[in-house]
Amino acid sequence: MLNGMPVIKLAKLMSEELGTHYSRGSLYGKFDRDTLTLRECQAIAKILGYHIEFIKD
């Protein structure tokens, strides 16, 4: 679960958001291999109700 959302539901919502098929297994694989793209990270943040912000030190 991520932020209370089952990974299978996250995969479904990511598929709809990005137009690419995601499954629970493919997401776990990306998490394990550290291969999420910035686009995928932004989609996950949006789905979970967050945004990504870069702040210069």
Backbone bond lengths (Angstrom), bond angles and torsions (degrees), N, CA, C in turn:
res aa  C-N    CA-C-N  psi(-1)  N-CA   C-N-CA  omega(-1)  CA-C   N-CA-C  phi
1 M - - - 1.450 - - 1.522 109.57 -
2 L 1.305 115.06 141.83 1.454 122.13 174.47 1.518 107.97 -121.88
3 N 1.306 115.76 116.06 1.468 120.52 -179.54 1.533 111.37 54.04
4 G 1.321 116.20 37.29 1.458 121.34 178.73 1.521 114.73 83.53
5 M 1.329 118.25 1.09 1.462 121.38 -178.55 1.532 109.59 -105.15
6 P 1.327 117.01 128.15 1.466 119.42 175.98 1.535 110.26 -61.21
7 V 1.319 116.37 142.88 1.463 120.90 -177.96 1.529 111.16 -61.48
8 I 1.312 118.70 -32.27 1.465 121.14 178.88 1.537 110.60 -63.33
9 K 1.335 116.81 -38.41 1.467 120.27 177.50 1.518 110.29 -70.95
10 L 1.324 117.21 -40.03 1.458 121.21 176.41 1.528 110.12 -59.45
11 A 1.322 116.74 -43.22 1.466 120.86 178.89 1.525 110.94 -60.16
12 K 1.321 117.20 -43.01 1.467 121.22 179.27 1.525 111.09 -63.11
13 L 1.333 116.18 -45.63 1.462 120.23 -179.89 1.527 111.99 -67.48
14 M 1.325 117.14 -35.44 1.463 120.16 175.93 1.517 111.01 -65.79
15 S 1.321 116.52 -39.57 1.464 120.60 177.84 1.523 110.09 -59.40
16 E 1.322 116.58 -42.93 1.465 121.01 179.16 1.529 110.96 -68.13
17 E 1.311 116.67 -41.86 1.475 122.12 -176.48 1.528 111.96 -68.55
18 L 1.339 116.56 -42.20 1.457 120.52 -172.22 1.527 114.10 -103.10
19 G 1.334 117.56 -10.51 1.457 120.14 179.35 1.512 114.06 72.25
20 T 1.317 116.88 21.06 1.463 123.64 178.16 1.521 107.53 -127.85
21 H 1.332 117.36 143.10 1.461 119.48 -178.33 1.525 110.77 -73.65
22 Y 1.321 115.35 127.31 1.466 122.78 172.77 1.521 107.83 -124.31
23 S 1.325 115.48 143.00 1.464 121.33 175.09 1.524 107.85 -124.87
24 R 1.306 115.28 169.78 1.463 119.57 177.18 1.526 109.93 -57.26
25 G 1.329 115.88 -44.75 1.466 120.63 -179.33 1.518 113.20 -64.32
26 S 1.326 116.75 -40.53 1.466 118.75 -179.25 1.529 110.92 -67.67
27 L 1.332 116.97 -36.40 1.462 119.15 177.02 1.529 111.52 -67.82
28 Y 1.336 116.82 -45.47 1.462 119.10 177.65 1.524 110.47 -59.52
29 G 1.340 116.92 -38.42 1.462 120.65 177.56 1.517 111.50 -61.90
30 K 1.330 116.98 -43.65 1.463 120.98 178.15 1.526 110.88 -64.47
31 F 1.329 116.95 -39.61 1.463 120.09 177.37 1.532 110.36 -63.10
32 D 1.320 116.96 -45.89 1.463 121.53 -178.08 1.527 112.55 -65.71
33 R 1.344 116.40 -38.53 1.469 120.97 -177.35 1.527 113.27 -89.51
34 D 1.342 117.04 -3.01 1.475 121.35 -176.74 1.528 111.29 55.97
35 T 1.344 116.18 49.00 1.464 119.90 -176.84 1.526 113.36 -119.36
36 L 1.323 117.67 22.10 1.468 119.62 175.15 1.520 109.65 -67.73
37 T 1.312 117.21 137.24 1.460 121.10 175.40 1.527 108.84 -84.25
38 L 1.308 115.99 165.09 1.462 120.19 176.21 1.526 109.68 -61.05
39 R 1.314 116.72 -40.09 1.472 121.44 178.64 1.531 110.75 -59.41
40 E 1.333 116.50 -42.52 1.462 120.61 178.31 1.528 111.00 -67.84
41 C 1.331 117.24 -40.26 1.464 120.61 177.27 1.520 110.81 -62.17
42 Q 1.333 117.07 -41.81 1.463 120.85 178.19 1.521 110.85 -63.75
43 A 1.331 117.23 -40.02 1.463 120.53 178.82 1.523 110.78 -65.10
44 I 1.326 117.32 -43.37 1.462 121.04 178.39 1.525 110.06 -61.21
45 A 1.326 116.52 -45.94 1.465 120.35 178.95 1.522 110.69 -59.13
46 K 1.316 117.34 -46.54 1.466 121.61 -179.86 1.524 111.18 -60.60
47 I 1.321 116.57 -46.14 1.467 121.35 -179.01 1.526 111.03 -61.92
48 L 1.329 116.52 -37.58 1.467 120.84 -178.26 1.526 112.60 -86.17
49 G 1.339 116.70 -1.21 1.459 119.84 177.06 1.517 114.85 89.39
50 Y 1.324 117.22 24.24 1.451 122.66 179.89 1.526 109.37 -121.32
51 H 1.320 115.69 173.41 1.463 121.08 168.92 1.533 108.03 -138.16
52 I 1.315 115.21 159.53 1.458 120.82 179.56 1.517 107.66 -102.33
53 E 1.315 115.73 132.35 1.454 120.61 -178.14 1.529 108.75 -132.44
54 F 1.324 115.68 129.86 1.462 120.93 175.61 1.530 107.47 -98.76
55 I 1.321 115.59 125.41 1.457 121.06 -177.83 1.523 108.58 -121.19
56 K 1.304 115.73 123.70 1.463 120.15 179.89 1.517 109.94 -73.74
57 D 1.335 115.79 135.59 1.475 121.22 177.76 1.494 110.29 -74.25
